Amino acid sequence: MPRPNRDEEILAAALAVFAERGYDAARIRHIAERAGVSDAALYSHHRSKEAVALALFRRHITRYSGVLREVAEARALSVEERVRGLAIRTLDAFADEPDAVAFVITHQGRFIGALPAEFAFPIRIVEALVREGQRNGSVRRGPVRLLAALVFGCIVQPIRTVLEAPPGTIDLHPSSARELVADAAWAAVSAA
């Protein structure tokens, strides 16, 4: 009888260990111990800590990209409503899975280059929305990549502050905070 696949437990354990210790301080033995498997069992799923982290990054950025695409492609909504929706859905994701969102945000520079060229990168999703807004006049003229980056900056920087500043510095849970982030994301690119 084949052994059960323990990859789900391993990835969940890796996320928890990376959140507690940081990526650089985490070791395979920490992840294996948290998952309740031997180091050898972990290595049968992933050849290294980097491979575990890349699998984790791929999983969560794929999920996040799917959320962004769902919002960005809701053409029954205005471009403004969709930009605001990107902010709200990102904050929802952070509230629901803070460690996963934190991992994606803080490890993009390390792992994003390992994704295939045809991947639905979040920046490309927002760029398409910015282009649509430029065509209909709701989004200001300017470099599309920069405008998309401004949208992300307004959304991600408050999350980074929550992650990096003393606890309680910012609370992103109240609807007033969420609306403020959505307002900022739209104001960054609005033609008005």
C-alpha positions as CSV (number, residue, x, y, z in Angstrom):
1,M,0.0,0.0,0.0
2,P,1.5,3.4,-0.9
3,R,2.2,5.9,1.8
4,P,-0.1,8.9,2.1
5,N,1.1,12.1,0.5
6,R,2.1,14.5,3.3
7,D,2.8,17.5,1.1
8,E,-0.1,19.5,2.5
9,E,1.2,19.1,6.0
10,I,4.7,19.9,4.9
11,L,3.7,23.1,3.2
12,A,1.5,24.2,6.1
13,A,4.3,23.5,8.5
14,A,6.8,25.4,6.3
15,L,4.5,28.4,6.2
16,A,4.2,28.4,10.0
17,V,8.0,27.9,10.5
18,F,8.8,30.7,8.0
19,A,6.3,33.0,9.8
20,E,7.8,32.2,13.2
21,R,11.5,32.1,12.5
22,G,11.9,33.9,9.2
23,Y,13.0,32.2,6.0
24,D,16.7,32.6,6.6
25,A,16.6,31.1,10.1
26,A,14.3,28.2,9.2
27,R,15.8,24.8,8.7
28,I,14.5,21.6,7.1
29,R,14.5,19.9,10.5
30,H,12.2,22.7,11.9
31,I,9.8,22.2,9.0
32,A,9.9,18.3,9.3
33,E,9.4,18.5,13.1
34,R,6.4,20.8,12.7
35,A,4.9,18.6,10.0
36,G,5.5,15.4,12.0
37,V,7.6,13.8,9.4
38,S,11.3,12.8,9.2
39,D,13.8,14.9,7.4
40,A,14.0,12.0,4.9
41,A,10.3,12.1,4.3
42,L,10.4,15.8,3.7
43,Y,13.2,15.4,1.3
44,S,11.2,12.8,-0.6
45,H,8.7,15.7,-1.4
46,H,11.1,18.6,-1.7
47,R,14.9,18.5,-2.4
48,S,15.7,21.6,-0.2
49,K,14.3,24.3,1.9
50,E,14.3,26.5,-1.2
51,A,12.2,24.0,-3.0
52,V,9.7,23.9,-0.2
53,A,9.6,27.7,-0.1
54,L,9.2,27.9,-3.9
55,A,6.3,25.4,-3.8
56,L,4.7,27.5,-1.1
57,F,5.3,30.7,-3.0
58,R,3.8,29.3,-6.2
59,R,0.7,28.0,-4.4
60,H,-0.1,31.3,-2.7
61,I,0.8,33.7,-5.5
62,T,-1.3,31.5,-7.9
63,R,-4.2,31.8,-5.5
64,Y,-3.7,35.6,-5.1
65,S,-3.4,36.1,-8.9
66,G,-6.7,34.2,-9.3
67,V,-8.4,36.5,-6.8
68,L,-7.0,39.6,-8.7
69,R,-8.1,38.2,-12.0
70,E,-11.6,37.6,-10.8
71,V,-11.9,41.2,-9.6
72,A,-10.1,42.7,-12.6
73,E,-12.1,40.8,-15.2
74,A,-15.5,41.7,-13.6
75,R,-16.3,44.0,-16.6
76,A,-19.8,44.7,-15.3
77,L,-18.0,47.0,-12.8
78,S,-16.3,50.2,-13.6
79,V,-12.5,50.4,-13.6
80,E,-12.7,52.4,-10.4
81,E,-14.8,49.7,-8.7
82,R,-12.4,47.1,-9.8
83,V,-9.3,48.9,-8.5
84,R,-11.0,49.5,-5.2
85,G,-12.0,45.8,-5.3
86,L,-8.4,44.7,-5.7
87,A,-7.6,46.6,-2.5
88,I,-10.4,45.2,-0.6
89,R,-9.8,41.6,-1.8
90,T,-6.1,41.8,-0.9
91,L,-7.0,43.0,2.6
92,D,-9.5,40.2,2.8
93,A,-6.8,37.7,1.9
94,F,-4.5,39.2,4.4
95,A,-7.2,39.0,7.1
96,D,-8.0,35.3,6.2
97,E,-4.4,34.1,5.6
98,P,-1.9,36.6,7.1
99,D,1.1,34.3,7.0
100,A,0.5,33.3,3.3
101,V,0.0,36.9,2.1
102,A,3.0,38.0,4.2
103,F,5.1,35.2,2.7
104,V,4.2,36.2,-0.9
105,I,4.7,40.0,-0.3
106,T,8.0,39.6,1.5
107,H,9.5,36.9,-0.8
108,Q,8.6,38.1,-4.3
109,G,12.2,39.3,-5.0
110,R,13.5,35.8,-4.1
111,F,11.1,33.6,-5.9
112,I,9.1,35.5,-8.6
113,G,11.8,34.8,-11.2
114,A,11.2,31.1,-10.9
115,L,7.7,31.4,-12.3
116,P,7.1,30.7,-16.0
117,A,7.0,33.7,-18.3
118,E,3.3,33.1,-19.1
119,F,2.3,33.2,-15.5
120,A,-0.5,35.6,-14.6
121,F,1.7,37.9,-12.6
122,P,-0.3,40.3,-10.3
123,I,1.4,43.3,-11.8
124,R,0.3,42.3,-15.3
125,I,-3.3,41.9,-14.1
126,V,-3.3,45.4,-12.8
127,E,-1.6,46.7,-15.9
128,A,-4.4,45.4,-18.1
129,L,-6.9,47.1,-15.8
130,V,-4.9,50.4,-16.0
131,R,-4.8,50.1,-19.8
132,E,-8.5,49.6,-19.9
133,G,-9.0,52.7,-17.7
134,Q,-6.7,54.7,-19.9
135,R,-8.7,53.7,-23.0
136,N,-11.9,54.8,-21.4
137,G,-10.4,58.0,-19.8
138,S,-11.0,57.0,-16.2
139,V,-7.2,56.4,-15.5
140,R,-4.6,59.1,-16.0
141,R,-2.1,58.9,-18.8
142,G,1.4,57.7,-17.9
143,P,3.6,54.6,-17.9
144,V,1.3,51.6,-17.3
145,R,3.8,49.7,-15.2
146,L,4.4,52.6,-12.9
147,L,0.7,53.3,-12.5
148,A,0.1,49.6,-11.7
149,A,3.0,49.7,-9.2
150,L,1.3,52.8,-7.5
151,V,-1.9,50.8,-7.1
152,F,0.1,48.0,-5.5
153,G,2.1,50.4,-3.3
154,C,-1.1,51.8,-1.9
155,I,-2.4,48.3,-1.1
156,V,0.8,46.5,0.0
157,Q,2.6,49.2,2.0
158,P,0.0,49.3,4.8
159,I,0.3,45.5,5.0
160,R,4.1,45.8,5.2
161,T,3.7,48.3,8.0
162,V,1.5,45.8,9.9
163,L,4.2,43.2,9.4
164,E,7.2,45.3,10.3
165,A,6.1,47.9,12.8
166,P,5.3,47.4,16.5
167,P,2.0,45.5,17.0
168,G,-1.1,47.7,16.8
169,T,0.6,50.4,14.7
170,I,-2.0,49.9,12.0
171,D,-5.3,48.0,12.2
172,L,-6.5,47.1,8.7
173,H,-9.6,45.3,9.9
174,P,-12.1,48.2,10.3
175,S,-14.1,49.0,7.2
176,S,-12.9,52.6,7.5
177,A,-9.3,51.4,7.1
178,R,-10.1,49.2,4.2
179,E,-12.0,51.9,2.5
180,L,-9.1,54.3,3.0
181,V,-6.7,51.9,1.3
182,A,-9.2,51.4,-1.5
183,D,-9.5,55.2,-1.9
184,A,-5.7,55.6,-2.0
185,A,-5.3,52.9,-4.7
186,W,-7.9,54.6,-6.9
187,A,-6.6,58.1,-6.2
188,A,-3.1,57.0,-7.3
189,V,-4.3,56.4,-10.9
190,S,-7.6,58.3,-11.3
191,A,-7.8,60.7,-14.1
192,A,-10.2,62.9,-12.1
